[in-house]
Amino acid sequence: MSEQLLTIEATRLDAGHVRLRLTGELDYDTAPDLTAVAADLRGDEVLIDLAGVSLCDSSGLSALLVVQRSARAIRLTGVSPQLQRMLDRTGLAELLAVEQADDDLRATG
């Protein structure tokens, strides 16, 4: 496939802290890309910026859980209203730390 459906930009903020910026679609086809990155994040605190994600399905949610299990801690920022509803309905909002808009500005600044 010539078009890349998901871009993952990993930035080490400091020792033990990594930011992942996702852009595109987090779904059945691209979730394995995120889970592959998760293998390198063991023991890190991970901030996942989802502001650039246009679509997230159940496979994408599963990939976020894989990252959560691999990392020391996980925080989600840039969560769209649609994704927030999915997290709420599945109960994952209680498991995954979702930062609100004010927190997002501080975390990415």
Backbone atoms as SQL, in Angstrom:
CREATE TABLE atoms (id INTEGER PRIMARY KEY, chain TEXT, resi INTEGER, resn TEXT, atom TEXT, x REAL, y REAL, z REAL);
INSERT INTO atoms VALUES
  (1, 'A', 1, 'MET', 'N', 0.852, -1.167, 0.000),
  (2, 'A', 1, 'MET', 'CA', 0.000, 0.000, 0.000),
  (3, 'A', 1, 'MET', 'C', 0.898, 1.230, 0.000),
  (4, 'A', 2, 'SER', 'N', 0.686, 2.157, -0.929),
  (5, 'A', 2, 'SER', 'CA', 1.569, 3.301, -1.060),
  (6, 'A', 2, 'SER', 'C', 1.260, 4.400, -0.056),
  (7, 'A', 3, 'GLU', 'N', 0.001, 4.527, 0.355),
  (8, 'A', 3, 'GLU', 'CA', -0.375, 5.580, 1.287),
  (9, 'A', 3, 'GLU', 'C', -0.238, 5.080, 2.723),
  (10, 'A', 4, 'GLN', 'N', 0.445, 5.868, 3.532),
  (11, 'A', 4, 'GLN', 'CA', 0.599, 5.504, 4.939),
  (12, 'A', 4, 'GLN', 'C', -0.632, 5.974, 5.700),
  (13, 'A', 5, 'LEU', 'N', -1.328, 5.048, 6.342),
  (14, 'A', 5, 'LEU', 'CA', -2.568, 5.371, 7.028),
  (15, 'A', 5, 'LEU', 'C', -2.355, 5.912, 8.434),
  (16, 'A', 6, 'LEU', 'N', -1.218, 5.600, 9.055),
  (17, 'A', 6, 'LEU', 'CA', -0.924, 6.065, 10.401),
  (18, 'A', 6, 'LEU', 'C', 0.545, 6.437, 10.493),
  (19, 'A', 7, 'THR', 'N', 0.788, 7.612, 11.013),
  (20, 'A', 7, 'THR', 'CA', 2.150, 8.054, 11.286),
  (21, 'A', 7, 'THR', 'C', 2.325, 8.122, 12.795),
  (22, 'A', 8, 'ILE', 'N', 3.401, 7.542, 13.289),
  (23, 'A', 8, 'ILE', 'CA', 3.706, 7.574, 14.721),
  (24, 'A', 8, 'ILE', 'C', 5.041, 8.277, 14.887),
  (25, 'A', 9, 'GLU', 'N', 5.005, 9.430, 15.523),
  (26, 'A', 9, 'GLU', 'CA', 6.222, 10.196, 15.797),
  (27, 'A', 9, 'GLU', 'C', 6.557, 10.033, 17.279),
  (28, 'A', 10, 'ALA', 'N', 7.670, 9.392, 17.556),
  (29, 'A', 10, 'ALA', 'CA', 8.090, 9.161, 18.940),
  (30, 'A', 10, 'ALA', 'C', 9.178, 10.160, 19.307),
  (31, 'A', 11, 'THR', 'N', 8.980, 10.828, 20.445),
  (32, 'A', 11, 'THR', 'CA', 9.944, 11.800, 20.942),
  (33, 'A', 11, 'THR', 'C', 10.259, 11.484, 22.390),
  (34, 'A', 12, 'ARG', 'N', 11.530, 11.272, 22.698),
  (35, 'A', 12, 'ARG', 'CA', 11.927, 11.055, 24.087),
  (36, 'A', 12, 'ARG', 'C', 12.041, 12.422, 24.742),
  (37, 'A', 13, 'LEU', 'N', 11.189, 12.688, 25.725),
  (38, 'A', 13, 'LEU', 'CA', 11.169, 13.983, 26.399),
  (39, 'A', 13, 'LEU', 'C', 12.301, 14.098, 27.405),
  (40, 'A', 14, 'ASP', 'N', 12.542, 13.030, 28.128),
  (41, 'A', 14, 'ASP', 'CA', 13.675, 12.905, 29.040),
  (42, 'A', 14, 'ASP', 'C', 13.736, 11.443, 29.452),
  (43, 'A', 15, 'ALA', 'N', 14.628, 11.116, 30.337),
  (44, 'A', 15, 'ALA', 'CA', 14.768, 9.721, 30.746),
  (45, 'A', 15, 'ALA', 'C', 13.443, 9.207, 31.313),
  (46, 'A', 16, 'GLY', 'N', 12.914, 8.175, 30.683),
  (47, 'A', 16, 'GLY', 'CA', 11.705, 7.547, 31.189),
  (48, 'A', 16, 'GLY', 'C', 10.401, 8.156, 30.718),
  (49, 'A', 17, 'HIS', 'N', 10.457, 9.180, 29.842),
  (50, 'A', 17, 'HIS', 'CA', 9.245, 9.836, 29.357),
  (51, 'A', 17, 'HIS', 'C', 9.292, 9.932, 27.830),
  (52, 'A', 18, 'VAL', 'N', 8.233, 9.437, 27.200),
  (53, 'A', 18, 'VAL', 'CA', 8.150, 9.428, 25.738),
  (54, 'A', 18, 'VAL', 'C', 6.803, 9.993, 25.315),
  (55, 'A', 19, 'ARG', 'N', 6.822, 10.821, 24.246),
  (56, 'A', 19, 'ARG', 'CA', 5.576, 11.300, 23.652),
  (57, 'A', 19, 'ARG', 'C', 5.420, 10.631, 22.294),
  (58, 'A', 20, 'LEU', 'N', 4.237, 10.073, 22.053),
  (59, 'A', 20, 'LEU', 'CA', 3.886, 9.519, 20.757),
  (60, 'A', 20, 'LEU', 'C', 2.817, 10.413, 20.142),
  (61, 'A', 21, 'ARG', 'N', 3.103, 10.959, 18.968),
  (62, 'A', 21, 'ARG', 'CA', 2.117, 11.746, 18.226),
  (63, 'A', 21, 'ARG', 'C', 1.598, 10.871, 17.092),
  (64, 'A', 22, 'LEU', 'N', 0.317, 10.585, 17.130),
  (65, 'A', 22, 'LEU', 'CA', -0.304, 9.753, 16.107),
  (66, 'A', 22, 'LEU', 'C', -1.083, 10.632, 15.146),
  (67, 'A', 23, 'THR', 'N', -0.924, 10.340, 13.866),
  (68, 'A', 23, 'THR', 'CA', -1.644, 11.074, 12.829),
  (69, 'A', 23, 'THR', 'C', -2.199, 10.063, 11.836),
  (70, 'A', 24, 'GLY', 'N', -3.497, 10.141, 11.583),
  (71, 'A', 24, 'GLY', 'CA', -4.124, 9.236, 10.623),
  (72, 'A', 24, 'GLY', 'C', -5.165, 8.358, 11.282),
  (73, 'A', 25, 'GLU', 'N', -5.266, 7.136, 10.783),
  (74, 'A', 25, 'GLU', 'CA', -6.281, 6.200, 11.238),
  (75, 'A', 25, 'GLU', 'C', -5.672, 5.112, 12.113),
  (76, 'A', 26, 'LEU', 'N', -6.250, 4.929, 13.296),
  (77, 'A', 26, 'LEU', 'CA', -5.818, 3.883, 14.219),
  (78, 'A', 26, 'LEU', 'C', -6.901, 2.804, 14.179),
  (79, 'A', 27, 'ASP', 'N', -6.670, 1.788, 13.340),
  (80, 'A', 27, 'ASP', 'CA', -7.689, 0.773, 13.114),
  (81, 'A', 27, 'ASP', 'C', -7.051, -0.597, 12.912),
  (82, 'A', 28, 'TYR', 'N', -7.825, -1.527, 12.407),
  (83, 'A', 28, 'TYR', 'CA', -7.377, -2.905, 12.225),
  (84, 'A', 28, 'TYR', 'C', -6.071, -2.990, 11.426),
  (85, 'A', 29, 'ASP', 'N', -5.966, -2.174, 10.392),
  (86, 'A', 29, 'ASP', 'CA', -4.779, -2.214, 9.537),
  (87, 'A', 29, 'ASP', 'C', -3.547, -1.591, 10.172),
  (88, 'A', 30, 'THR', 'N', -3.741, -0.599, 11.045),
  (89, 'A', 30, 'THR', 'CA', -2.598, 0.161, 11.571),
  (90, 'A', 30, 'THR', 'C', -2.294, -0.102, 13.042),
  (91, 'A', 31, 'ALA', 'N', -3.218, -0.714, 13.761),
  (92, 'A', 31, 'ALA', 'CA', -2.990, -0.993, 15.186),
  (93, 'A', 31, 'ALA', 'C', -1.698, -1.777, 15.435),
  (94, 'A', 32, 'PRO', 'N', -1.333, -2.740, 14.573),
  (95, 'A', 32, 'PRO', 'CA', -0.066, -3.450, 14.793),
  (96, 'A', 32, 'PRO', 'C', 1.164, -2.530, 14.786),
  (97, 'A', 33, 'ASP', 'N', 1.081, -1.405, 14.066),
  (98, 'A', 33, 'ASP', 'CA', 2.194, -0.447, 14.077),
  (99, 'A', 33, 'ASP', 'C', 2.387, 0.134, 15.481),
  (100, 'A', 34, 'LEU', 'N', 1.273, 0.474, 16.139),
  (101, 'A', 34, 'LEU', 'CA', 1.359, 1.028, 17.491),
  (102, 'A', 34, 'LEU', 'C', 1.807, -0.037, 18.485),
  (103, 'A', 35, 'THR', 'N', 1.314, -1.254, 18.357),
  (104, 'A', 35, 'THR', 'CA', 1.733, -2.300, 19.295),
  (105, 'A', 35, 'THR', 'C', 3.210, -2.636, 19.120),
  (106, 'A', 36, 'ALA', 'N', 3.743, -2.505, 17.909),
  (107, 'A', 36, 'ALA', 'CA', 5.174, -2.728, 17.688),
  (108, 'A', 36, 'ALA', 'C', 6.000, -1.668, 18.395),
  (109, 'A', 37, 'VAL', 'N', 5.540, -0.436, 18.370),
  (110, 'A', 37, 'VAL', 'CA', 6.232, 0.647, 19.078),
  (111, 'A', 37, 'VAL', 'C', 6.174, 0.396, 20.580),
  (112, 'A', 38, 'ALA', 'N', 5.066, -0.159, 21.067),
  (113, 'A', 38, 'ALA', 'CA', 4.888, -0.401, 22.501),
  (114, 'A', 38, 'ALA', 'C', 5.964, -1.317, 23.063),
  (115, 'A', 39, 'ALA', 'N', 6.462, -2.218, 22.244),
  (116, 'A', 39, 'ALA', 'CA', 7.493, -3.150, 22.711),
  (117, 'A', 39, 'ALA', 'C', 8.754, -2.430, 23.165),
  (118, 'A', 40, 'ASP', 'N', 9.005, -1.249, 22.623),
  (119, 'A', 40, 'ASP', 'CA', 10.194, -0.476, 22.990),
  (120, 'A', 40, 'ASP', 'C', 9.960, 0.475, 24.156),
  (121, 'A', 41, 'LEU', 'N', 8.758, 0.491, 24.704),
  (122, 'A', 41, 'LEU', 'CA', 8.402, 1.480, 25.723),
  (123, 'A', 41, 'LEU', 'C', 8.302, 0.899, 27.125),
  (124, 'A', 42, 'ARG', 'N', 8.772, -0.287, 27.323),
  (125, 'A', 42, 'ARG', 'CA', 8.662, -0.927, 28.640),
  (126, 'A', 42, 'ARG', 'C', 9.320, -0.063, 29.718),
  (127, 'A', 43, 'GLY', 'N', 8.541, 0.248, 30.738),
  (128, 'A', 43, 'GLY', 'CA', 9.060, 1.012, 31.855),
  (129, 'A', 43, 'GLY', 'C', 9.013, 2.514, 31.675),
  (130, 'A', 44, 'ASP', 'N', 8.609, 2.998, 30.504),
  (131, 'A', 44, 'ASP', 'CA', 8.522, 4.438, 30.268),
  (132, 'A', 44, 'ASP', 'C', 7.131, 4.961, 30.618),
  (133, 'A', 45, 'GLU', 'N', 7.058, 6.257, 30.937),
  (134, 'A', 45, 'GLU', 'CA', 5.780, 6.946, 30.998),
  (135, 'A', 45, 'GLU', 'C', 5.523, 7.455, 29.591),
  (136, 'A', 46, 'VAL', 'N', 4.338, 7.178, 29.069),
  (137, 'A', 46, 'VAL', 'CA', 4.049, 7.488, 27.677),
  (138, 'A', 46, 'VAL', 'C', 2.878, 8.462, 27.591),
  (139, 'A', 47, 'LEU', 'N', 3.101, 9.553, 26.878),
  (140, 'A', 47, 'LEU', 'CA', 2.066, 10.519, 26.553),
  (141, 'A', 47, 'LEU', 'C', 1.688, 10.277, 25.100),
  (142, 'A', 48, 'ILE', 'N', 0.433, 9.937, 24.840),
  (143, 'A', 48, 'ILE', 'CA', -0.013, 9.678, 23.475),
  (144, 'A', 48, 'ILE', 'C', -0.906, 10.827, 23.032),
  (145, 'A', 49, 'ASP', 'N', -0.432, 11.572, 22.044),
  (146, 'A', 49, 'ASP', 'CA', -1.175, 12.694, 21.481),
  (147, 'A', 49, 'ASP', 'C', -2.022, 12.166, 20.322),
  (148, 'A', 50, 'LEU', 'N', -3.328, 12.174, 20.516),
  (149, 'A', 50, 'LEU', 'CA', -4.262, 11.630, 19.535),
  (150, 'A', 50, 'LEU', 'C', -4.969, 12.715, 18.732),
  (151, 'A', 51, 'ALA', 'N', -4.516, 13.957, 18.823),
  (152, 'A', 51, 'ALA', 'CA', -5.189, 15.064, 18.139),
  (153, 'A', 51, 'ALA', 'C', -5.235, 14.859, 16.631),
  (154, 'A', 52, 'GLY', 'N', -4.259, 14.171, 16.072),
  (155, 'A', 52, 'GLY', 'CA', -4.217, 13.953, 14.635),
  (156, 'A', 52, 'GLY', 'C', -4.889, 12.679, 14.168),
  (157, 'A', 53, 'VAL', 'N', -5.533, 11.960, 15.079),
  (158, 'A', 53, 'VAL', 'CA', -6.182, 10.697, 14.717),
  (159, 'A', 53, 'VAL', 'C', -7.588, 10.993, 14.200),
  (160, 'A', 54, 'SER', 'N', -7.838, 10.595, 12.970),
  (161, 'A', 54, 'SER', 'CA', -9.134, 10.856, 12.338),
  (162, 'A', 54, 'SER', 'C', -10.121, 9.709, 12.550),
  (163, 'A', 55, 'LEU', 'N', -9.621, 8.529, 12.892),
  (164, 'A', 55, 'LEU', 'CA', -10.479, 7.355, 13.081),
  (165, 'A', 55, 'LEU', 'C', -9.815, 6.425, 14.084),
  (166, 'A', 56, 'CYS', 'N', -10.619, 5.887, 15.002),
  (167, 'A', 56, 'CYS', 'CA', -10.130, 4.869, 15.932),
  (168, 'A', 56, 'CYS', 'C', -11.244, 3.848, 16.111),
  (169, 'A', 57, 'ASP', 'N', -10.929, 2.577, 15.819),
  (170, 'A', 57, 'ASP', 'CA', -11.921, 1.519, 15.996),
  (171, 'A', 57, 'ASP', 'C', -11.519, 0.631, 17.172),
  (172, 'A', 58, 'SER', 'N', -12.177, -0.499, 17.326),
  (173, 'A', 58, 'SER', 'CA', -11.906, -1.381, 18.463),
  (174, 'A', 58, 'SER', 'C', -10.470, -1.920, 18.437),
  (175, 'A', 59, 'SER', 'N', -9.912, -2.109, 17.263),
  (176, 'A', 59, 'SER', 'CA', -8.512, -2.550, 17.169),
  (177, 'A', 59, 'SER', 'C', -7.580, -1.458, 17.670),
  (178, 'A', 60, 'GLY', 'N', -7.932, -0.214, 17.398),
  (179, 'A', 60, 'GLY', 'CA', -7.155, 0.911, 17.908),
  (180, 'A', 60, 'GLY', 'C', -7.213, 0.990, 19.424),
  (181, 'A', 61, 'LEU', 'N', -8.404, 0.770, 19.984),
  (182, 'A', 61, 'LEU', 'CA', -8.536, 0.750, 21.442),
  (183, 'A', 61, 'LEU', 'C', -7.691, -0.359, 22.041),
  (184, 'A', 62, 'SER', 'N', -7.708, -1.512, 21.394),
  (185, 'A', 62, 'SER', 'CA', -6.905, -2.641, 21.860),
  (186, 'A', 62, 'SER', 'C', -5.415, -2.294, 21.832),
  (187, 'A', 63, 'ALA', 'N', -4.975, -1.606, 20.797),
  (188, 'A', 63, 'ALA', 'CA', -3.568, -1.205, 20.706),
  (189, 'A', 63, 'ALA', 'C', -3.200, -0.239, 21.830),
  (190, 'A', 64, 'LEU', 'N', -4.118, 0.662, 22.180),
  (191, 'A', 64, 'LEU', 'CA', -3.861, 1.573, 23.306),
  (192, 'A', 64, 'LEU', 'C', -3.698, 0.781, 24.600),
  (193, 'A', 65, 'LEU', 'N', -4.461, -0.289, 24.758),
  (194, 'A', 65, 'LEU', 'CA', -4.328, -1.135, 25.944),
  (195, 'A', 65, 'LEU', 'C', -2.988, -1.863, 25.958),
  (196, 'A', 66, 'VAL', 'N', -2.509, -2.274, 24.803),
  (197, 'A', 66, 'VAL', 'CA', -1.189, -2.920, 24.727),
  (198, 'A', 66, 'VAL', 'C', -0.111, -1.941, 25.182),
  (199, 'A', 67, 'VAL', 'N', -0.215, -0.690, 24.731),
  (200, 'A', 67, 'VAL', 'CA', 0.753, 0.324, 25.175),
  (201, 'A', 67, 'VAL', 'C', 0.641, 0.513, 26.687),
  (202, 'A', 68, 'GLN', 'N', -0.595, 0.580, 27.184),
  (203, 'A', 68, 'GLN', 'CA', -0.811, 0.777, 28.623),
  (204, 'A', 68, 'GLN', 'C', -0.188, -0.346, 29.440),
  (205, 'A', 69, 'ARG', 'N', -0.267, -1.559, 28.941),
  (206, 'A', 69, 'ARG', 'CA', 0.301, -2.706, 29.660),
  (207, 'A', 69, 'ARG', 'C', 1.818, -2.733, 29.581),
  (208, 'A', 70, 'SER', 'N', 2.379, -2.191, 28.506),
  (209, 'A', 70, 'SER', 'CA', 3.831, -2.195, 28.319),
  (210, 'A', 70, 'SER', 'C', 4.514, -1.064, 29.063),
  (211, 'A', 71, 'ALA', 'N', 3.845, 0.061, 29.154),
  (212, 'A', 71, 'ALA', 'CA', 4.451, 1.258, 29.735),
  (213, 'A', 71, 'ALA', 'C', 4.281, 1.284, 31.248),
  (214, 'A', 72, 'ARG', 'N', 5.088, 2.110, 31.886),
  (215, 'A', 72, 'ARG', 'CA', 4.942, 2.318, 33.332),
  (216, 'A', 72, 'ARG', 'C', 3.655, 3.089, 33.610),
  (217, 'A', 73, 'ALA', 'N', 3.361, 4.057, 32.760),
  (218, 'A', 73, 'ALA', 'CA', 2.138, 4.848, 32.865),
  (219, 'A', 73, 'ALA', 'C', 1.811, 5.371, 31.476),
  (220, 'A', 74, 'ILE', 'N', 0.539, 5.682, 31.263),
  (221, 'A', 74, 'ILE', 'CA', 0.096, 6.196, 29.968),
  (222, 'A', 74, 'ILE', 'C', -0.873, 7.341, 30.194),
  (223, 'A', 75, 'ARG', 'N', -0.751, 8.373, 29.370),
  (224, 'A', 75, 'ARG', 'CA', -1.696, 9.499, 29.373),
  (225, 'A', 75, 'ARG', 'C', -2.098, 9.761, 27.931),
  (226, 'A', 76, 'LEU', 'N', -3.375, 10.024, 27.721),
  (227, 'A', 76, 'LEU', 'CA', -3.880, 10.338, 26.396),
  (228, 'A', 76, 'LEU', 'C', -4.218, 11.818, 26.336),
  (229, 'A', 77, 'THR', 'N', -3.805, 12.478, 25.259),
  (230, 'A', 77, 'THR', 'CA', -4.171, 13.874, 25.036),
  (231, 'A', 77, 'THR', 'C', -4.766, 14.002, 23.642),
  (232, 'A', 78, 'GLY', 'N', -5.440, 15.124, 23.401),
  (233, 'A', 78, 'GLY', 'CA', -6.005, 15.363, 22.086),
  (234, 'A', 78, 'GLY', 'C', -7.099, 14.384, 21.710),
  (235, 'A', 79, 'VAL', 'N', -7.822, 13.903, 22.693),
  (236, 'A', 79, 'VAL', 'CA', -8.881, 12.913, 22.457),
  (237, 'A', 79, 'VAL', 'C', -10.111, 13.623, 21.876),
  (238, 'A', 80, 'SER', 'N', -10.566, 13.166, 20.717),
  (239, 'A', 80, 'SER', 'CA', -11.745, 13.751, 20.077),
  (240, 'A', 80, 'SER', 'C', -13.003, 13.379, 20.865),
  (241, 'A', 81, 'PRO', 'N', -14.072, 14.143, 20.687),
  (242, 'A', 81, 'PRO', 'CA', -15.333, 13.790, 21.368),
  (243, 'A', 81, 'PRO', 'C', -15.815, 12.377, 21.014),
  (244, 'A', 82, 'GLN', 'N', -15.632, 11.965, 19.755),
  (245, 'A', 82, 'GLN', 'CA', -16.064, 10.627, 19.351),
  (246, 'A', 82, 'GLN', 'C', -15.256, 9.552, 20.066),
  (247, 'A', 83, 'LEU', 'N', -13.943, 9.748, 20.132),
  (248, 'A', 83, 'LEU', 'CA', -13.098, 8.772, 20.824),
  (249, 'A', 83, 'LEU', 'C', -13.394, 8.785, 22.318),
  (250, 'A', 84, 'GLN', 'N', -13.658, 9.951, 22.889),
  (251, 'A', 84, 'GLN', 'CA', -13.999, 10.028, 24.310),
  (252, 'A', 84, 'GLN', 'C', -15.264, 9.225, 24.592),
  (253, 'A', 85, 'ARG', 'N', -16.255, 9.307, 23.694),
  (254, 'A', 85, 'ARG', 'CA', -17.483, 8.520, 23.878),
  (255, 'A', 85, 'ARG', 'C', -17.176, 7.029, 23.844),
  (256, 'A', 86, 'MET', 'N', -16.298, 6.615, 22.931),
  (257, 'A', 86, 'MET', 'CA', -15.920, 5.190, 22.870),
  (258, 'A', 86, 'MET', 'C', -15.236, 4.764, 24.162),
  (259, 'A', 87, 'LEU', 'N', -14.336, 5.587, 24.659),
  (260, 'A', 87, 'LEU', 'CA', -13.633, 5.269, 25.907),
  (261, 'A', 87, 'LEU', 'C', -14.611, 5.191, 27.065),
  (262, 'A', 88, 'ASP', 'N', -15.561, 6.115, 27.112),
  (263, 'A', 88, 'ASP', 'CA', -16.570, 6.109, 28.180),
  (264, 'A', 88, 'ASP', 'C', -17.454, 4.870, 28.103),
  (265, 'A', 89, 'ARG', 'N', -17.934, 4.551, 26.917),
  (266, 'A', 89, 'ARG', 'CA', -18.862, 3.424, 26.753),
  (267, 'A', 89, 'ARG', 'C', -18.220, 2.078, 27.015),
  (268, 'A', 90, 'THR', 'N', -16.933, 1.974, 26.755),
  (269, 'A', 90, 'THR', 'CA', -16.241, 0.704, 26.965),
  (270, 'A', 90, 'THR', 'C', -15.643, 0.584, 28.372),
  (271, 'A', 91, 'GLY', 'N', -15.685, 1.678, 29.137),
  (272, 'A', 91, 'GLY', 'CA', -15.083, 1.678, 30.467),
  (273, 'A', 91, 'GLY', 'C', -13.594, 1.946, 30.455),
  (274, 'A', 92, 'LEU', 'N', -13.025, 2.166, 29.291),
  (275, 'A', 92, 'LEU', 'CA', -11.581, 2.395, 29.202),
  (276, 'A', 92, 'LEU', 'C', -11.173, 3.778, 29.693),
  (277, 'A', 93, 'ALA', 'N', -12.117, 4.701, 29.756),
  (278, 'A', 93, 'ALA', 'CA', -11.806, 6.041, 30.258),
  (279, 'A', 93, 'ALA', 'C', -11.331, 5.975, 31.709),
  (280, 'A', 94, 'GLU', 'N', -11.819, 4.981, 32.445),
  (281, 'A', 94, 'GLU', 'CA', -11.400, 4.819, 33.838),
  (282, 'A', 94, 'GLU', 'C', -10.028, 4.171, 33.950),
  (283, 'A', 95, 'LEU', 'N', -9.641, 3.422, 32.932),
  (284, 'A', 95, 'LEU', 'CA', -8.367, 2.713, 32.942),
  (285, 'A', 95, 'LEU', 'C', -7.236, 3.548, 32.346),
  (286, 'A', 96, 'LEU', 'N', -7.537, 4.274, 31.279),
  (287, 'A', 96, 'LEU', 'CA', -6.539, 5.087, 30.597),
  (288, 'A', 96, 'LEU', 'C', -6.677, 6.536, 31.061),
  (289, 'A', 97, 'ALA', 'N', -5.596, 7.160, 31.444),
  (290, 'A', 97, 'ALA', 'CA', -5.633, 8.542, 31.907),
  (291, 'A', 97, 'ALA', 'C', -5.825, 9.470, 30.710),
  (292, 'A', 98, 'VAL', 'N', -6.976, 10.131, 30.667),
  (293, 'A', 98, 'VAL', 'CA', -7.279, 11.061, 29.581),
  (294, 'A', 98, 'VAL', 'C', -7.170, 12.469, 30.131),
  (295, 'A', 99, 'GLU', 'N', -6.303, 13.258, 29.494),
  (296, 'A', 99, 'GLU', 'CA', -6.119, 14.644, 29.921),
  (297, 'A', 99, 'GLU', 'C', -7.074, 15.543, 29.161),
  (298, 'A', 100, 'GLN', 'N', -7.601, 16.520, 29.862),
  (299, 'A', 100, 'GLN', 'CA', -8.525, 17.464, 29.248),
  (300, 'A', 100, 'GLN', 'C', -7.763, 18.525, 28.467),
  (301, 'A', 101, 'ALA', 'N', -8.485, 19.386, 27.761),
  (302, 'A', 101, 'ALA', 'CA', -7.886, 20.353, 26.845),
  (303, 'A', 101, 'ALA', 'C', -6.848, 21.242, 27.528),
  (304, 'A', 102, 'ASP', 'N', -7.119, 21.737, 28.741),
  (305, 'A', 102, 'ASP', 'CA', -6.154, 22.608, 29.422),
  (306, 'A', 102, 'ASP', 'C', -4.858, 21.868, 29.696),
  (307, 'A', 103, 'ASP', 'N', -4.955, 20.598, 30.090),
  (308, 'A', 103, 'ASP', 'CA', -3.772, 19.780, 30.328),
  (309, 'A', 103, 'ASP', 'C', -3.021, 19.523, 29.022),
  (310, 'A', 104, 'ASP', 'N', -3.770, 19.362, 27.917),
  (311, 'A', 104, 'ASP', 'CA', -3.154, 19.109, 26.623),
  (312, 'A', 104, 'ASP', 'C', -2.220, 20.240, 26.237),
  (313, 'A', 105, 'LEU', 'N', -2.631, 21.466, 26.474),
  (314, 'A', 105, 'LEU', 'CA', -1.807, 22.618, 26.105),
  (315, 'A', 105, 'LEU', 'C', -0.501, 22.634, 26.884),
  (316, 'A', 106, 'ARG', 'N', -0.561, 22.333, 28.157),
  (317, 'A', 106, 'ARG', 'CA', 0.665, 22.300, 28.969),
  (318, 'A', 106, 'ARG', 'C', 1.574, 21.153, 28.559),
  (319, 'A', 107, 'ALA', 'N', 0.989, 19.996, 28.236),
  (320, 'A', 107, 'ALA', 'CA', 1.776, 18.811, 27.935),
  (321, 'A', 107, 'ALA', 'C', 2.497, 18.926, 26.602),
  (322, 'A', 108, 'THR', 'N', 1.960, 19.667, 25.651),
  (323, 'A', 108, 'THR', 'CA', 2.568, 19.736, 24.335),
  (324, 'A', 108, 'THR', 'C', 3.396, 20.990, 24.144),
  (325, 'A', 109, 'GLY', 'N', 3.351, 21.911, 25.086),
  (326, 'A', 109, 'GLY', 'CA', 4.031, 23.203, 24.941),
  (327, 'A', 109, 'GLY', 'C', 5.483, 23.159, 25.111);
